[in-house]
Amino acid sequence: MANDRRKSEEAGRTAELIALWYLRLKGWRLIAHRYKSPVGEVDLVMRRGKVTAFIEVKARESLDGAVEAVSPRQARRIAAAARHFMAARNQRDQACRFDIVAVSPYHWPRHIENAFEGDQ
């Protein structure tokens, strides 16, 4: 059981690194990695131009499975952590959005912009 959890954690970290470099190649700049707040966690916080993106990275066998793995409850926790992040930096008025990067073996990562709303 503990071995499976360790493997999942390792796969998640690898997927986050793949997503990070993929987004950097698209012109995004890393602001925070694994941002933790009292209300939730965000895998990647990245910025390009005037947009801050709160990005959930999902690794699954299929790209569709990765996208479907973000539950409404998880989306709410990510949005709450994003609000905490923006308030802590006094950036409440800046544009932000919620994206998903799906990582699957033998495929390029898929970046889904505005994957969910922040007020679900």
Backbone as JSON Lines, residues from 0, in Angstrom:
{"i":0,"aa":"M","n":[0.82,-1.2,0.0],"ca":[0.0,0.0,0.0],"c":[0.86,1.26,0.0]}
{"i":1,"aa":"A","n":[1.83,1.32,0.91],"ca":[2.7,2.5,0.99],"c":[3.54,2.63,-0.28]}
{"i":2,"aa":"N","n":[3.91,1.5,-0.86],"ca":[4.69,1.51,-2.09],"c":[3.89,2.1,-3.25]}
{"i":3,"aa":"D","n":[2.59,1.77,-3.32],"ca":[1.71,2.33,-4.37],"c":[1.58,3.84,-4.2]}
{"i":4,"aa":"R","n":[1.45,4.28,-2.97],"ca":[1.33,5.72,-2.7],"c":[2.61,6.45,-3.1]}
{"i":5,"aa":"R","n":[3.75,5.84,-2.81],"ca":[5.03,6.44,-3.17],"c":[5.17,6.53,-4.69]}
{"i":6,"aa":"K","n":[4.75,5.5,-5.39],"ca":[4.81,5.5,-6.85],"c":[3.89,6.58,-7.44]}
{"i":7,"aa":"S","n":[2.7,6.72,-6.86],"ca":[1.76,7.75,-7.32],"c":[2.33,9.14,-7.09]}
{"i":8,"aa":"E","n":[2.94,9.34,-5.92],"ca":[3.54,10.63,-5.59],"c":[4.67,10.95,-6.57]}
{"i":9,"aa":"E","n":[5.48,9.96,-6.86],"ca":[6.59,10.15,-7.8],"c":[6.08,10.45,-9.21]}
{"i":10,"aa":"A","n":[5.04,9.75,-9.62],"ca":[4.45,10.0,-10.94],"c":[3.87,11.41,-11.01]}
{"i":11,"aa":"G","n":[3.25,11.86,-9.92],"ca":[2.7,13.22,-9.87],"c":[3.79,14.28,-9.97]}
{"i":12,"aa":"R","n":[4.88,14.08,-9.26],"ca":[6.0,15.03,-9.32],"c":[6.6,15.08,-10.73]}
{"i":13,"aa":"T","n":[6.73,13.93,-11.35],"ca":[7.25,13.88,-12.71],"c":[6.31,14.61,-13.66]}
{"i":14,"aa":"A","n":[5.0,14.38,-13.52],"ca":[4.02,15.05,-14.38],"c":[4.09,16.56,-14.18]}
{"i":15,"aa":"E","n":[4.28,17.02,-12.94],"ca":[4.39,18.45,-12.68],"c":[5.61,19.05,-13.37]}
{"i":16,"aa":"L","n":[6.72,18.34,-13.36],"ca":[7.92,18.83,-14.05],"c":[7.71,18.88,-15.56]}
{"i":17,"aa":"I","n":[7.06,17.87,-16.11],"ca":[6.75,17.86,-17.55],"c":[5.85,19.05,-17.88]}
{"i":18,"aa":"A","n":[4.82,19.26,-17.09],"ca":[3.88,20.37,-17.31],"c":[4.61,21.71,-17.19]}
{"i":19,"aa":"L","n":[5.46,21.83,-16.17],"ca":[6.19,23.08,-15.96],"c":[7.03,23.43,-17.18]}
{"i":20,"aa":"W","n":[7.8,22.49,-17.67],"ca":[8.66,22.79,-18.82],"c":[7.86,23.0,-20.1]}
{"i":21,"aa":"Y","n":[6.78,22.28,-20.25],"ca":[5.9,22.48,-21.41],"c":[5.36,23.91,-21.41]}
{"i":22,"aa":"L","n":[4.88,24.37,-20.26],"ca":[4.33,25.72,-20.16],"c":[5.42,26.78,-20.31]}
{"i":23,"aa":"R","n":[6.59,26.51,-19.79],"ca":[7.69,27.47,-19.95],"c":[8.05,27.63,-21.43]}
{"i":24,"aa":"L","n":[7.99,26.55,-22.17],"ca":[8.24,26.64,-23.61],"c":[7.17,27.46,-24.32]}
{"i":25,"aa":"K","n":[5.98,27.54,-23.73],"ca":[4.89,28.33,-24.3],"c":[4.92,29.78,-23.8]}
{"i":26,"aa":"G","n":[5.95,30.15,-23.03],"ca":[6.1,31.52,-22.59],"c":[5.6,31.84,-21.2]}
{"i":27,"aa":"W","n":[5.21,30.84,-20.43],"ca":[4.73,31.05,-19.07],"c":[5.91,31.11,-18.11]}
{"i":28,"aa":"R","n":[5.75,31.9,-17.04],"ca":[6.78,32.06,-16.01],"c":[6.24,31.5,-14.69]}
{"i":29,"aa":"L","n":[7.05,30.69,-14.02],"ca":[6.64,30.07,-12.76],"c":[6.64,31.1,-11.64]}
{"i":30,"aa":"I","n":[5.54,31.17,-10.92],"ca":[5.4,32.04,-9.75],"c":[5.49,31.2,-8.47]}
{"i":31,"aa":"A","n":[4.81,30.05,-8.46],"ca":[4.84,29.17,-7.29],"c":[4.63,27.73,-7.73]}
{"i":32,"aa":"H","n":[5.31,26.82,-7.05],"ca":[5.19,25.39,-7.3],"c":[4.67,24.74,-6.03]}
{"i":33,"aa":"R","n":[3.59,23.98,-6.15],"ca":[2.95,23.33,-5.01],"c":[2.6,24.33,-3.91]}
{"i":34,"aa":"Y","n":[1.9,25.36,-4.31],"ca":[1.48,26.38,-3.35],"c":[0.45,25.8,-2.39]}
{"i":35,"aa":"K","n":[0.74,25.89,-1.1],"ca":[-0.17,25.36,-0.08],"c":[-0.74,26.52,0.73]}
{"i":36,"aa":"S","n":[-2.03,26.45,0.98],"ca":[-2.7,27.42,1.83],"c":[-3.53,26.62,2.84]}
{"i":37,"aa":"P","n":[-4.1,27.28,3.83],"ca":[-4.93,26.55,4.79],"c":[-6.17,25.91,4.15]}
{"i":38,"aa":"V","n":[-6.56,26.37,2.97],"ca":[-7.8,25.88,2.35],"c":[-7.6,24.99,1.13]}
{"i":39,"aa":"G","n":[-6.35,24.83,0.68],"ca":[-6.12,23.98,-0.49],"c":[-4.72,24.14,-1.04]}
{"i":40,"aa":"E","n":[-4.47,23.44,-2.12],"ca":[-3.15,23.44,-2.75],"c":[-3.31,23.61,-4.26]}
{"i":41,"aa":"V","n":[-2.33,24.29,-4.85],"ca":[-2.3,24.45,-6.31],"c":[-0.96,23.91,-6.79]}
{"i":42,"aa":"D","n":[-1.0,23.07,-7.84],"ca":[0.23,22.47,-8.34],"c":[1.19,23.53,-8.88]}
{"i":43,"aa":"L","n":[0.71,24.36,-9.81],"ca":[1.56,25.38,-10.42],"c":[0.8,26.7,-10.47]}
{"i":44,"aa":"V","n":[1.48,27.78,-10.13],"ca":[0.95,29.12,-10.33],"c":[1.9,29.77,-11.33]}
{"i":45,"aa":"M","n":[1.36,30.13,-12.5],"ca":[2.21,30.65,-13.56],"c":[1.62,31.94,-14.11]}
{"i":46,"aa":"R","n":[2.48,32.72,-14.74],"ca":[2.05,34.01,-15.26],"c":[2.59,34.21,-16.66]}
{"i":47,"aa":"R","n":[1.75,34.76,-17.52],"ca":[2.16,35.16,-18.87],"c":[1.41,36.45,-19.17]}
{"i":48,"aa":"G","n":[2.18,37.51,-19.42],"ca":[1.56,38.81,-19.63],"c":[0.86,39.25,-18.37]}
{"i":49,"aa":"K","n":[-0.41,39.59,-18.48],"ca":[-1.17,40.06,-17.33],"c":[-2.06,38.98,-16.72]}
{"i":50,"aa":"V","n":[-1.9,37.74,-17.17],"ca":[-2.76,36.65,-16.69],"c":[-2.0,35.74,-15.74]}
{"i":51,"aa":"T","n":[-2.6,35.49,-14.6],"ca":[-2.08,34.5,-13.66],"c":[-2.95,33.25,-13.79]}
{"i":52,"aa":"A","n":[-2.3,32.11,-14.0],"ca":[-3.03,30.84,-14.15],"c":[-2.72,29.93,-12.97]}
{"i":53,"aa":"F","n":[-3.77,29.4,-12.39],"ca":[-3.66,28.4,-11.34],"c":[-3.89,27.06,-12.01]}
{"i":54,"aa":"I","n":[-2.85,26.22,-12.01],"ca":[-2.85,25.05,-12.87],"c":[-2.82,23.76,-12.06]}
{"i":55,"aa":"E","n":[-3.78,22.91,-12.34],"ca":[-3.83,21.57,-11.76],"c":[-3.23,20.62,-12.78]}
{"i":56,"aa":"V","n":[-2.27,19.82,-12.36],"ca":[-1.62,18.85,-13.24],"c":[-2.16,17.47,-12.9]}
{"i":57,"aa":"K","n":[-2.6,16.75,-13.92],"ca":[-3.11,15.4,-13.73],"c":[-2.41,14.44,-14.67]}
{"i":58,"aa":"A","n":[-1.92,13.35,-14.11],"ca":[-1.28,12.29,-14.9],"c":[-2.17,11.06,-14.86]}
{"i":59,"aa":"R","n":[-2.55,10.6,-16.03],"ca":[-3.39,9.41,-16.15],"c":[-2.96,8.66,-17.4]}
{"i":60,"aa":"E","n":[-3.51,7.47,-17.59],"ca":[-3.18,6.67,-18.77],"c":[-3.67,7.33,-20.05]}
{"i":61,"aa":"S","n":[-4.78,8.07,-19.97],"ca":[-5.29,8.77,-21.15],"c":[-5.44,10.25,-20.83]}
{"i":62,"aa":"L","n":[-5.34,11.09,-21.85],"ca":[-5.5,12.52,-21.64],"c":[-6.91,12.85,-21.16]}
{"i":63,"aa":"D","n":[-7.92,12.19,-21.74],"ca":[-9.3,12.44,-21.31],"c":[-9.5,12.05,-19.84]}
{"i":64,"aa":"G","n":[-8.9,10.93,-19.45],"ca":[-9.0,10.5,-18.05],"c":[-8.37,11.51,-17.11]}
{"i":65,"aa":"A","n":[-7.3,12.13,-17.54],"ca":[-6.64,13.14,-16.72],"c":[-7.54,14.36,-16.53]}
{"i":66,"aa":"V","n":[-8.18,14.79,-17.6],"ca":[-9.06,15.97,-17.51],"c":[-10.26,15.66,-16.62]}
{"i":67,"aa":"E","n":[-10.82,14.47,-16.76],"ca":[-12.0,14.09,-15.98],"c":[-11.68,13.87,-14.51]}
{"i":68,"aa":"A","n":[-10.41,13.76,-14.17],"ca":[-10.01,13.47,-12.79],"c":[-10.14,14.66,-11.85]}
{"i":69,"aa":"V","n":[-10.36,15.85,-12.38],"ca":[-10.54,17.03,-11.52],"c":[-12.01,17.12,-11.12]}
{"i":70,"aa":"S","n":[-12.27,16.81,-9.86],"ca":[-13.65,16.79,-9.37],"c":[-14.11,18.21,-9.02]}
{"i":71,"aa":"P","n":[-15.42,18.43,-8.95],"ca":[-15.93,19.74,-8.53],"c":[-15.4,20.15,-7.14]}
{"i":72,"aa":"R","n":[-15.3,19.19,-6.23],"ca":[-14.77,19.49,-4.89],"c":[-13.32,19.96,-4.99]}
{"i":73,"aa":"Q","n":[-12.54,19.27,-5.79],"ca":[-11.14,19.66,-5.96],"c":[-11.03,21.04,-6.62]}
{"i":74,"aa":"A","n":[-11.88,21.3,-7.59],"ca":[-11.89,22.61,-8.24],"c":[-12.19,23.72,-7.24]}
{"i":75,"aa":"R","n":[-13.11,23.47,-6.31],"ca":[-13.42,24.46,-5.28],"c":[-12.23,24.71,-4.37]}
{"i":76,"aa":"R","n":[-11.51,23.66,-4.0],"ca":[-10.34,23.81,-3.14],"c":[-9.22,24.58,-3.85]}
{"i":77,"aa":"I","n":[-9.04,24.32,-5.14],"ca":[-8.03,25.05,-5.92],"c":[-8.41,26.52,-6.0]}
{"i":78,"aa":"A","n":[-9.69,26.8,-6.24],"ca":[-10.16,28.18,-6.31],"c":[-9.98,28.9,-4.98]}
{"i":79,"aa":"A","n":[-10.25,28.2,-3.87],"ca":[-10.07,28.8,-2.54],"c":[-8.59,29.1,-2.29]}
{"i":80,"aa":"A","n":[-7.71,28.19,-2.68],"ca":[-6.27,28.43,-2.53],"c":[-5.83,29.59,-3.41]}
{"i":81,"aa":"A","n":[-6.41,29.71,-4.59],"ca":[-6.08,30.82,-5.5],"c":[-6.5,32.15,-4.89]}
{"i":82,"aa":"R","n":[-7.69,32.19,-4.3],"ca":[-8.13,33.43,-3.64],"c":[-7.17,33.81,-2.52]}
{"i":83,"aa":"H","n":[-6.73,32.81,-1.76],"ca":[-5.78,33.04,-0.67],"c":[-4.46,33.59,-1.24]}
{"i":84,"aa":"F","n":[-3.98,33.0,-2.31],"ca":[-2.73,33.42,-2.96],"c":[-2.83,34.87,-3.42]}
{"i":85,"aa":"M","n":[-3.91,35.2,-4.11],"ca":[-4.08,36.56,-4.64],"c":[-4.24,37.58,-3.51]}
{"i":86,"aa":"A","n":[-4.97,37.24,-2.47],"ca":[-5.17,38.16,-1.36],"c":[-3.86,38.39,-0.6]}
{"i":87,"aa":"A","n":[-3.08,37.33,-0.43],"ca":[-1.81,37.46,0.29],"c":[-0.83,38.37,-0.44]}
{"i":88,"aa":"R","n":[-1.0,38.47,-1.75],"ca":[-0.1,39.3,-2.57],"c":[-0.77,40.61,-3.01]}
{"i":89,"aa":"N","n":[-1.94,40.87,-2.44],"ca":[-2.7,42.08,-2.75],"c":[-2.93,42.23,-4.27]}
{"i":90,"aa":"Q","n":[-3.32,41.13,-4.9],"ca":[-3.55,41.11,-6.35],"c":[-4.99,40.73,-6.67]}
{"i":91,"aa":"R","n":[-5.91,41.12,-5.84],"ca":[-7.31,40.72,-6.02],"c":[-7.89,41.18,-7.35]}
{"i":92,"aa":"D","n":[-7.39,42.29,-7.88],"ca":[-7.97,42.86,-9.1],"c":[-7.37,42.31,-10.39]}
{"i":93,"aa":"Q","n":[-6.35,41.49,-10.29],"ca":[-5.69,41.01,-11.5],"c":[-6.43,39.81,-12.09]}
{"i":94,"aa":"A","n":[-6.28,39.66,-13.41],"ca":[-6.95,38.57,-14.11],"c":[-6.32,37.23,-13.73]}
{"i":95,"aa":"C","n":[-7.17,36.26,-13.45],"ca":[-6.65,34.92,-13.2],"c":[-7.62,33.91,-13.79]}
{"i":96,"aa":"R","n":[-7.12,32.72,-13.99],"ca":[-7.96,31.66,-14.54],"c":[-7.47,30.32,-13.99]}
{"i":97,"aa":"F","n":[-8.26,29.29,-14.26],"ca":[-7.97,27.96,-13.75],"c":[-7.79,27.0,-14.93]}
{"i":98,"aa":"D","n":[-6.6,26.46,-15.04],"ca":[-6.24,25.58,-16.15],"c":[-5.94,24.18,-15.64]}
{"i":99,"aa":"I","n":[-5.95,23.24,-16.56],"ca":[-5.52,21.87,-16.29],"c":[-4.46,21.52,-17.32]}
{"i":100,"aa":"V","n":[-3.41,20.86,-16.88],"ca":[-2.46,20.26,-17.82],"c":[-2.56,18.75,-17.61]}
{"i":101,"aa":"A","n":[-2.98,18.06,-18.66],"ca":[-3.12,16.61,-18.63],"c":[-1.85,15.99,-19.2]}
{"i":102,"aa":"V","n":[-1.29,15.06,-18.45],"ca":[-0.06,14.38,-18.86],"c":[-0.36,12.9,-18.98]}
{"i":103,"aa":"S","n":[0.02,12.34,-20.11],"ca":[-0.24,10.93,-20.38],"c":[0.97,10.35,-21.14]}
{"i":104,"aa":"P","n":[1.29,9.08,-20.89],"ca":[2.44,8.48,-21.58],"c":[2.27,8.53,-23.11]}
{"i":105,"aa":"Y","n":[3.35,8.8,-23.78],"ca":[3.43,8.77,-25.25],"c":[2.62,9.87,-25.94]}
{"i":106,"aa":"H","n":[2.23,10.91,-25.2],"ca":[1.51,12.05,-25.77],"c":[2.15,13.34,-25.28]}
{"i":107,"aa":"W","n":[2.01,14.38,-26.07],"ca":[2.38,15.71,-25.6],"c":[1.39,16.09,-24.52]}
{"i":108,"aa":"P","n":[1.8,16.86,-23.54],"ca":[0.83,17.33,-22.54],"c":[-0.27,18.14,-23.21]}
{"i":109,"aa":"R","n":[-1.45,18.12,-22.63],"ca":[-2.57,18.92,-23.14],"c":[-2.88,20.01,-22.13]}
{"i":110,"aa":"H","n":[-2.81,21.27,-22.58],"ca":[-3.08,22.42,-21.72],"c":[-4.5,22.89,-22.01]}
{"i":111,"aa":"I","n":[-5.36,22.76,-21.04],"ca":[-6.75,23.2,-21.18],"c":[-6.9,24.52,-20.42]}
{"i":112,"aa":"E","n":[-7.07,25.6,-21.17],"ca":[-7.22,26.91,-20.55],"c":[-8.67,27.1,-20.07]}
{"i":113,"aa":"N","n":[-8.83,27.84,-18.99],"ca":[-10.16,28.07,-18.41],"c":[-10.95,26.76,-18.24]}
{"i":114,"aa":"A","n":[-10.29,25.78,-17.67],"ca":[-10.89,24.45,-17.55],"c":[-12.08,24.42,-16.59]}
{"i":115,"aa":"F","n":[-12.08,25.3,-15.61],"ca":[-13.22,25.38,-14.69],"c":[-13.3,26.78,-14.12]}
{"i":116,"aa":"E","n":[-14.48,27.09,-13.58],"ca":[-14.72,28.41,-13.0],"c":[-14.25,28.41,-11.55]}
{"i":117,"aa":"G","n":[-13.89,29.56,-11.07],"ca":[-13.39,29.67,-9.71],"c":[-14.46,29.71,-8.64]}
{"i":118,"aa":"D","n":[-15.71,29.85,-9.03],"ca":[-16.79,29.97,-8.03],"c":[-17.81,28.84,-8.14]}
{"i":119,"aa":"Q","n":[-17.32,27.64,-8.28],"ca":[-18.22,26.46,-8.39],"c":[-18.85,26.14,-7.07]}
